[in-house]
Amino acid sequence: MTGRRSRALVGLFGACVLAACRAEPFAPTPDSETSPVGAPPSAPTPEEAAAARRTLVRWLECEECVDGELAAVLRLGPLAVPTLVATLRGGPSPAVREKLHRELRIRYGELRDYARKHPAVRFDGGEDVWVDEQLANDIARYQVRSAEALAKLGGPEAKQALADALGDPLRPDVQTVVRKSLESVSGAR
């Protein structure tokens, strides 16, 4: 996949998150089902790209992940790899980070109000510190989920992305998952 196409998919992924898309199953087009083995993949249709974005968002943001979110990403195959690589290396897009930041500020206010009404509940710390800690956790979740999906998808691009990520300044818990993912990834797709 070219760099321009990868950046476009990542940008579209971020726009989808901002629009709060819901996941739908990915269904390949008839052409993708009958492409000759070894033929280069064709660009996804707009419908395929939108469905892929929704599927990826669902996996990256799921709470308990018990509704087949990872399996849906794996069905995307190579189409998911560029976005997963970008998310592993850089976390969520700037647009997604801003959305998360706004949501966390709202949540902080709710928790602070609850603590005021319930003296037995302690909620200490400043808003900025709490929001920054929670945002760091969200970024780590995106990176961990990306590493896990890349390991399951396999292939040389996924393996290289995991190896490269070990040199990135990732949190120790994310580094551990990346290392384990690299150990479990298969080289061929």
N, C-alpha and C positions, 0 to 999 in steps of 0.2 A: 504494500500500500504506500502511495506517495505521501510525503510529509504534508502537502497541502490537503489531501483527502483525509488524512488522520486528524489534522487540526480542525477541518470542517466537521468531522464526526464528533470530536470532543466538544466543539462549540455548540453543535446541535444538541448534544447530550445535556450540556449546561442549560440551554434554553428550555429544554423539556422539563428539567427539574424545576426551573423557575415557574413554569406553567403548571406544576403539580400534576404531571401526566400519570395515568394509571396503567399498570402493566396489562398487556394482552399477549397471548401466545404468538410466537413468531411462526409464520407459515412461509416456507420458501416458495418462490415463484416456480411455475412449471419449468422455465429455462434452467434454474439452479438445480433442479432435480435431475435434469437430463444432460447437464454439461459433461463433456468427456472428462475422464479421469486425467488429472495432470494439467488440465486447461487452467489458465489464470482466472481467478475469480472476477466476475464482472462487478461493476459498481452496483450497490444495492439500489433498489427503486426507492422513491420517497416513502412509500408505505412500509417497506422493509426497514428502512433506517428509523422511521418513527416507532415501529414496533420494537426494534432492537433497543432504542433509547429507553422506552418504557420498561422493558424487561431488565435492563441494567440498573435503572433507578430503583426498581422494586428490590433487586438483590442488595444494592449498596445501602439502602435505607431501611430494610426490614428490621423489625424488632426481634422477633423470635425465629424468623426464617423457617417456618414449618409448612409453608404452602408451596413447596417446590420451586422457590426462587432460584436457587443455584442450578437445579436441573434445567430450568428455562434458559438460563444464561449459557449452559453447556450446549443446548440445542442451537444456539446462535453460531457456534463454531468460530471460525476465523473472523467473522464480522465483529465479534466482541473484543478481540485482542487489542486493537489500537486504543480504544477507550480504557480498557483495563490497565494497559501499560501506562498511559498518561495519568490515570488516577493513582496507580501504585507509586509512581515517581513524584507526583505533585499534589496528591490529595484531590479534593473536590475543586471544581473550577471557581474562579473568583465570584461568579454570580451565585453559585451554590453556597459558598462561604458567607456571602452577604445575607442570603436568605436564612441560613442557620444562625448567624449572628443576631439578626432581628428576632427570630423565634426564641433564642436563648434569653435575650433581654426581656421579652414578654414573660417567659417562664420564671425568670428571677423575680420579677415583680409579683407574680402569683405566689411564689414560695414565701417571699418576704411578707406579703399580706396575710397568708395563712399563719405564719409564725407569730405575727402580731396578735392574731385572734386566739391563738393556742399557746399560752405561755410555756407549756411543758415541752414544746418543740423548739429546739435551738437551731437557728439559721444564722450563723455568723459569717463574716467575711464581706468584702466589698463586692459590688456588682461586677466591676471590671475583672477582678481576679476570678470570680466564679464563672463568668462568661468565657474568659480565656481558657480556663481548665476544661470546661465542657466542650468548647469548640475544638480543643486539642484532642479530646476523646472522639469526637465525631470524625475528625480528619483521620485519626488512627483507624477507626472502624472502616472507612472507605478504603484505606490502604490494605488493611488485613483482608477484607473481602476481595479486593482485586488480586492479591497474592494467592489466596485460596482458589479463586476461579481460574487464574492462569495456570496453576499447578494441575488442576483437573483437565483443562483444555489441552495442555501440553504443546509440544512443537518447539522448533528452534527459536522462534521469536519470543515465545513465553519464557523459555528457559533463559535466554539472554537477558530479558527484562528483569527477571528475578535476580540473576547474577549481578547485573548492573546496580540494582536497588540496594544490594548489600554495601555498596560504597556511598550511599546517600546518608545524610544525617537524619535517620529515622529514630523514633522512640525505641527504647530497648525491647518493649513488648512486640512492636511491629517488626523489628529486626529478627526476633525469634521466629515469628510466623513466616517471614520471608525465607529464612534459612531452612526451616522445615519444608516449606513449599518447594524450594529449589531441590532439596533432597528427594522429593517425591515426584517431581515433574518428569514426564516421559519426553524423549527427544523428538519423536515423530508424531504427526497428527494423522 
